[in-house]
């Protein structure tokens, strides 16, 4: 079965049988299916996609759109109702945190149990356990029963085990939500590492940001139908647009009592400020450009709309973000004391003499409320910013600097363990480090 | 598009080696596979038959999982108790003492025409019966719910689900083996019963194996039924009690006065009769002769057929139904 794909899904359908009660089930069973006692609920319809090794797909869509069902089918815990799929290589899935954890046993015992359940051998798990414990960072808790763990700790343990069995194809349902930021970052790093090692990832998340970040491709599921499939940025943008417009559609087939709530929400939504577009321009030539040298000037233009500026003043933030989600720099109007005026318009931020060093950057635009506490919208600029530098500087940013030789300055008292006996004249006064340059 | 840090050369490969076992997973996952494709078609008869034939291979491949789960289950039973691991040893001893003293001394229910050193025969007879029956009954009653009980696990983790009822059967056999060991030891050092013939003891592994296969087959059927029909568990609880009384555990068919031959034949349809008879031949050193007038090998043969039949049917039934477990629980 030589194939170039890690995952192939062809015309996959899934429907569930719903029985009104146990009696209908018996009748159907005894009649060998001639009397139908169930109705069918269709959860997935005609899903097709192919993934090359090393690529990743993000599944997005509302609750109940079939994201988890699709992952479960691929994981092999439930079977398709029509169509077929094929996975080349070893599959590991993280469909639920701590599934298979026994709460009375210690973290250590659960690592062993869980790993073996995922198909690793005992020897393999014995070898991997120190690494898993190391990655999970549970400290002394590793020898405590799992029932004493917080949900975040459970996530850490579950994620660590799932990653350690070294799958070729990794299926991850929305599980990051509970972890703290630090561990989320660690998970994301780990997923990048997997990608670099040519592993394939299918990932389901409500966070479109994560989908854009982690996935090359995205599949948007709408009530079981594949609404869009393509590169992750355009699919997630399409989804966001639909989410905004969908509210009208929703109102049509709702009862009157619900319609009230919907129209209120629609009003809220139509009054909600939004970013219409954002692009990066080269100020000297005035053309849209995404490749710059360190030291160049750059201008980011943001088109926005705010129907009720008096009631909801807004603020903008523009940030440069590494692909691993580290924010490198952020510029915020409310910090700078800049006011956005009018109910619609374009605001630009001019960055002179860029001091970012070579890397790919995502440019994120965030729309805040007047206080800068609530985020209305997070908008990612379609294209990534690519910055190069010709010098041999290292690190993330170029710091404006120059070097001096200063032989006349003495060592401050109390610095270091080994103080030289010479040239202490007692006139140093208070240490300059203490009065806080910051 | 590539949105990833390209600047770092190569992956910081962790020390995890790529795993070796890639193939064969499809077979275990219960899905029907042609050239690696998992389709919606239900498993065909041939595939189920093949799967049943391959059961020993499955056992070997998942031995670590089985071993660890059985160990975990045993641990869960005894850790946290004050006496801990003394319990599996203590339980059969207490049970034995109860049967020995109540039936030998208090009720002085003695069998007719027996020499005084065999006074304890009724106590021993009941003890062996209860020991074997308990292991079987626990397996089928608790096993009925084992798939439903582990529903969340089955939905979320892909693993061979047939391991779940197997674990339960094995846990009960291990507990029973503790009892057997204590009993054999007691017979060896205490003058309660003539020590067993070492040659007879050679049957023990075979008896355990057949009992395991039979219990497993029955449990698989019941556990599968329970998924689709939750009344199964209630029915099993009642049926197990009825089964217990029609099986010669507390009574000796040979000693029931005026038992018609047809009735006796009915008793012998029961596979558990044959299992108990075989166990007792070994454990009671074929003493007294009045009880052991049958042929052990015949009984064992009949039970072996039952075991094989129940396993093939049970496993086949389970495999045919399994693909919809996750949707039903």
Interface residues (C-beta under 8 A of the other chain):
Chain A: X1 X3 X13 X16 X17 X22 X25 X26 X29 X72 X75 X76 X77 X78 X79 X80 X81 X82 X83 X84 X85 X86 X87 X88 X89 X90 X91 X93 X95 X96 X99 X100 X102 X104 X105 X109 X112 X113 X116 X117 X118 X119 X120 X121 X122 X124 X128 X131 X164 X165 X166 X167 X168 X192 X193 X195 X196 X197 X212 X213 X216 X231 X233 X322 X323 X324 X358 X359 X360 X362 X384
Chain B: X1 X2 X3 X4 X5 X6 X7 X10 X11 X12 X13 X14 X15 X16 X17 X18 X19 X21 X22 X25 X26 X29 X30 X31 X32 X35 X36 X37 X38 X39 X40 X64 X65 X67 X68 X69 X72 X75 X76 X79 X80 X152 X153 X154 X155 X156 X157 X158 X159 X228 X229 X230 X231 X323 X324 X326 X327
